[in-house]
Amino acid sequence: MNAPWDNLYLRHEGMYSLTTTGACGTTLGAVQNNDPTPDLADLSLGKNEDKIYVALRGPYPLTIAHAAAGSCPGLGIITLSSNKKSGELTNVLPTMIMNGDSTKNLSDPHGAIVRQKFS
C-alpha cells in the first residue's frame, strides 16, 4: 500500500478561509471576535470528500502559554469548493469547560479525527 502522500489526488492544497463566514463567534474571555485558531485537522472520508474537520483552540491555552489562543473552541467544519483548492469555515460545534466560578471557558481542543462508518 502506498503512503498517503503518494496519492496526489488526496491532497487538498489551497486557501481555506476561517473568518469570511463569521461561523466563529466569541467565547467567554476571548480577546478577539471571529478569531478561529486551528490545531490538528482531518479530511472527511465520505463519498463527496468535501470537508475538513479541524480542532479550534480556546482563549485559555491549557498546555503552556503560547500564541495559539482562539475565540471559539470546538470542532470547525471547513467546506471545500468543487475543485478542492479552496474552502471556508461553515460551522463550529462549540466545546465548553467552565472554570469554578463560570467566568472562563477553559476548553482548548488540540485535534480532530474523522472515523469512517462501515455498513
DRENTOR-981244 format. One line per 3 residues: number of its first residue (from 0); for each residue x, y, z of N, C-alpha, C. Coordinates in nm, 3 decimals. Last residue first. Example, Ala and Ser with C-alpha at 12.3 -4.5 7.8 and 13.67 -1.06 7.14 Angstrom:
<recs>
1> 1.285 -0.225 0.708 1.367 -0.106 0.714 1.290 0.003 0.787 | 1.319 -0.569 0.780 1.230 -0.450 0.780 1.320 -0.330 0.780 $
</recs>
This chain:
<recs>
118> -2.072 -0.004 0.667 -2.206 -0.062 0.671 -2.201 -0.212 0.678 | -1.850 0.187 0.856 -1.866 0.080 0.759 -2.004 0.018 0.776 | -1.759 0.515 0.891 -1.856 0.415 0.934 -1.871 0.312 0.823 $
115> -1.446 0.654 0.964 -1.539 0.608 0.861 -1.630 0.501 0.918 | -1.366 0.933 1.160 -1.374 0.788 1.152 -1.479 0.750 1.049 | -1.142 1.197 1.193 -1.264 1.150 1.128 -1.258 0.998 1.120 $
112> -1.025 1.391 1.458 -1.005 1.269 1.379 -1.139 1.225 1.323 | -0.857 1.672 1.577 -0.984 1.618 1.525 -0.950 1.497 1.439 | -0.705 1.842 1.858 -0.704 1.755 1.741 -0.842 1.706 1.704 $
109> -0.725 2.011 2.079 -0.597 2.003 2.008 -0.598 1.913 1.885 | -0.941 2.242 2.254 -0.917 2.121 2.173 -0.786 2.127 2.095 | -1.004 2.372 2.523 -0.890 2.401 2.436 -0.855 2.277 2.353 $
106> -1.209 2.524 2.767 -1.197 2.426 2.660 -1.088 2.468 2.562 | -1.262 2.709 2.960 -1.128 2.652 2.957 -1.108 2.548 2.848 | -1.423 2.998 2.979 -1.436 2.871 2.909 -1.295 2.816 2.890 $
103> -1.479 3.167 3.284 -1.388 3.138 3.173 -1.422 3.002 3.112 | -1.661 3.189 3.488 -1.623 3.313 3.420 -1.534 3.289 3.299 | -1.746 2.994 3.677 -1.817 3.011 3.548 -1.786 3.143 3.478 $
100> -1.585 2.935 3.886 -1.683 3.042 3.906 -1.757 3.080 3.778 | -1.431 2.714 3.782 -1.511 2.703 3.903 -1.615 2.810 3.923 | -1.468 2.718 3.419 -1.390 2.714 3.542 -1.485 2.718 3.662 $
97> -1.625 2.504 3.175 -1.621 2.628 3.254 -1.536 2.609 3.379 | -1.589 2.399 2.872 -1.549 2.351 3.005 -1.530 2.477 3.089 | -1.725 2.335 2.562 -1.730 2.422 2.678 -1.687 2.346 2.803 $
94> -1.723 2.370 2.208 -1.697 2.290 2.327 -1.689 2.385 2.446 | -1.932 2.412 1.916 -1.854 2.462 2.029 -1.835 2.358 2.138 | -1.890 2.357 1.598 -1.959 2.287 1.707 -1.880 2.322 1.834 $
91> -1.923 2.570 1.334 -1.841 2.543 1.452 -1.931 2.476 1.556 | -1.919 2.585 0.976 -1.985 2.552 1.103 -1.880 2.538 1.213 | -1.761 2.675 0.767 -1.907 2.690 0.756 -1.980 2.661 0.886 $
88> -1.477 2.811 0.648 -1.534 2.760 0.772 -1.684 2.784 0.768 | -1.414 2.728 0.305 -1.436 2.823 0.413 -1.499 2.754 0.532 | -1.184 2.675 0.028 -1.294 2.640 0.115 -1.311 2.745 0.223 $
85> -1.003 2.541 -0.252 -1.039 2.649 -0.160 -1.155 2.601 -0.075 | -0.963 2.319 -0.399 -0.849 2.409 -0.385 -0.879 2.529 -0.296 | -1.166 2.149 -0.476 -1.093 2.119 -0.352 -0.971 2.208 -0.329 $
82> -1.344 2.206 -0.669 -1.210 2.167 -0.714 -1.116 2.137 -0.597 | -1.568 2.277 -0.516 -1.576 2.158 -0.600 -1.438 2.113 -0.649 | -1.447 2.375 -0.186 -1.507 2.403 -0.317 -1.503 2.276 -0.401 $
79> -1.520 2.243 0.142 -1.432 2.268 0.028 -1.510 2.300 -0.098 | -1.590 2.360 0.457 -1.650 2.302 0.338 -1.565 2.343 0.218 | -1.480 2.288 0.771 -1.444 2.366 0.651 -1.504 2.293 0.532 $
76> -1.581 2.304 1.090 -1.604 2.229 0.967 -1.579 2.324 0.850 | -1.435 2.277 1.414 -1.466 2.357 1.297 -1.484 2.270 1.174 | -1.512 2.215 1.736 -1.484 2.146 1.610 -1.529 2.234 1.496 $
73> -1.372 2.446 1.975 -1.467 2.345 1.930 -1.419 2.275 1.806 | -1.352 2.784 2.082 -1.305 2.646 2.092 -1.414 2.548 2.047 | -1.312 3.071 1.958 -1.426 2.979 1.954 -1.378 2.835 1.962 $
70> -1.088 3.231 1.957 -1.209 3.287 2.016 -1.327 3.190 2.017 | -0.758 3.106 2.056 -0.863 3.146 1.963 -0.987 3.195 2.034 | -0.413 3.105 2.082 -0.537 3.121 2.157 -0.643 3.174 2.062 $
67> -0.126 3.053 2.036 -0.236 2.983 1.972 -0.362 2.987 2.058 | 0.097 3.157 2.158 0.016 3.249 2.078 -0.106 3.182 2.016 | 0.120 3.028 2.497 0.168 3.046 2.360 0.068 3.132 2.283 $
64> 0.174 2.850 2.792 0.141 2.981 2.735 0.202 2.992 2.595 | 0.063 2.510 2.763 0.164 2.609 2.802 0.120 2.742 2.742 | -0.209 2.392 2.790 -0.083 2.318 2.791 0.031 2.408 2.837 $
61> -0.430 2.556 2.775 -0.407 2.483 2.899 -0.272 2.414 2.905 | -0.517 2.872 2.658 -0.438 2.752 2.633 -0.401 2.684 2.765 | -0.799 3.020 2.640 -0.709 2.993 2.753 -0.632 2.863 2.728 $
58> -0.962 3.037 2.419 -0.892 3.158 2.460 -0.793 3.137 2.575 | -0.909 2.734 2.214 -0.984 2.824 2.301 -0.901 2.944 2.344 | -0.885 2.612 1.875 -0.833 2.638 2.008 -0.919 2.738 2.083 $
55> -1.050 2.369 1.691 -1.029 2.513 1.708 -0.995 2.540 1.854 | -0.978 2.102 1.479 -0.994 2.144 1.618 -0.963 2.294 1.625 | -1.154 2.042 1.177 -1.037 2.097 1.245 -1.071 2.133 1.390 $
52> -1.225 1.870 0.888 -1.266 1.889 1.027 -1.143 1.931 1.105 | -1.319 1.942 0.564 -1.205 1.926 0.653 -1.257 1.956 0.793 | -1.509 1.798 0.297 -1.498 1.869 0.424 -1.365 1.841 0.492 $
49> -1.570 1.638 0.082 -1.574 1.782 0.062 -1.560 1.861 0.193 | -1.612 1.369 -0.007 -1.483 1.415 0.042 -1.471 1.567 0.029 | -1.838 1.234 -0.098 -1.804 1.363 -0.157 -1.666 1.415 -0.119 $
46> -1.841 0.996 0.052 -1.844 0.992 -0.094 -1.797 1.121 -0.156 | -1.616 1.050 0.338 -1.740 1.017 0.270 -1.728 1.019 0.119 | -1.414 1.128 0.496 -1.393 1.005 0.421 -1.516 0.964 0.342 $
43> -1.265 1.451 0.549 -1.379 1.359 0.552 -1.349 1.238 0.465 | -0.944 1.506 0.706 -1.036 1.514 0.592 -1.152 1.418 0.611 | -0.845 1.685 1.001 -0.858 1.560 0.927 -0.959 1.582 0.814 $
40> -0.611 1.877 1.208 -0.733 1.859 1.127 -0.730 1.723 1.059 | -0.488 2.061 1.493 -0.483 1.948 1.401 -0.617 1.925 1.333 | -0.592 2.390 1.505 -0.488 2.298 1.551 -0.487 2.183 1.450 $
37> -0.683 2.732 1.435 -0.682 2.588 1.409 -0.567 2.515 1.475 | -0.874 2.968 1.571 -0.733 2.930 1.571 -0.724 2.779 1.555 | -1.092 3.225 1.479 -1.071 3.082 1.491 -0.923 3.048 1.478 $
34> -1.214 3.487 1.568 -1.070 3.458 1.556 -1.047 3.308 1.575 | -1.450 3.640 1.628 -1.428 3.574 1.498 -1.280 3.550 1.472 | -1.303 3.875 1.855 -1.422 3.812 1.799 -1.385 3.750 1.665 $
31> -1.049 3.847 2.110 -1.098 3.892 1.980 -1.224 3.815 1.941 | -1.020 3.741 2.364 -0.975 3.878 2.341 -1.033 3.933 2.211 | -1.258 3.552 2.549 -1.176 3.569 2.429 -1.143 3.716 2.407 $
28> -1.434 3.531 2.763 -1.293 3.558 2.790 -1.205 3.575 2.669 | -1.658 3.316 2.607 -1.631 3.395 2.726 -1.481 3.410 2.749 | -1.618 3.324 2.251 -1.648 3.256 2.374 -1.608 3.346 2.492 $
25> -1.755 3.444 1.958 -1.664 3.472 2.068 -1.710 3.395 2.190 | -1.779 3.261 1.657 -1.817 3.376 1.739 -1.712 3.403 1.844 | -1.741 3.151 1.338 -1.677 3.153 1.470 -1.720 3.279 1.543 $
22> -1.867 3.217 1.106 -1.915 3.098 1.178 -1.857 3.090 1.318 | -1.805 3.418 0.931 -1.846 3.457 1.064 -1.898 3.341 1.147 | -1.704 3.373 0.680 -1.845 3.341 0.704 -1.895 3.389 0.839 $
19> -1.431 3.447 0.686 -1.525 3.518 0.598 -1.672 3.491 0.629 | -1.249 3.299 0.844 -1.316 3.416 0.901 -1.426 3.477 0.814 | -1.110 3.099 0.726 -1.172 3.067 0.854 -1.254 3.183 0.909 $
16> -1.053 2.980 0.404 -1.086 3.095 0.487 -1.156 3.050 0.614 | -0.797 2.827 0.252 -0.916 2.795 0.329 -0.943 2.912 0.423 | -0.633 2.761 -0.048 -0.668 2.861 0.052 -0.798 2.823 0.119 $
13> -0.446 2.458 -0.097 -0.511 2.579 -0.143 -0.539 2.671 -0.028 | -0.462 2.113 -0.133 -0.377 2.230 -0.117 -0.450 2.350 -0.170 | -0.519 1.822 -0.056 -0.609 1.938 -0.058 -0.525 2.061 -0.029 $
10> -0.459 1.505 -0.200 -0.407 1.628 -0.144 -0.506 1.743 -0.160 | -0.542 1.285 -0.333 -0.591 1.301 -0.196 -0.548 1.434 -0.134 | -0.408 1.281 -0.571 -0.549 1.316 -0.576 -0.609 1.333 -0.437 $
7> -0.155 1.186 -0.506 -0.174 1.330 -0.521 -0.320 1.371 -0.525 | -0.040 0.962 -0.313 -0.164 0.976 -0.388 -0.200 1.124 -0.400 | 0.175 0.978 -0.148 0.200 0.933 -0.284 0.077 0.949 -0.373 $
4> 0.084 1.039 0.101 0.144 1.149 0.026 0.180 1.108 -0.117 | -0.001 0.790 0.204 -0.100 0.890 0.157 -0.039 1.001 0.072 | 0.193 0.517 0.069 0.172 0.618 0.172 0.077 0.725 0.118 $
1> 0.049 0.224 -0.078 0.125 0.348 -0.086 0.094 0.439 0.031 | 0.084 -0.118 0.000 0.000 0.000 0.000 0.088 0.125 0.000 $
</recs>
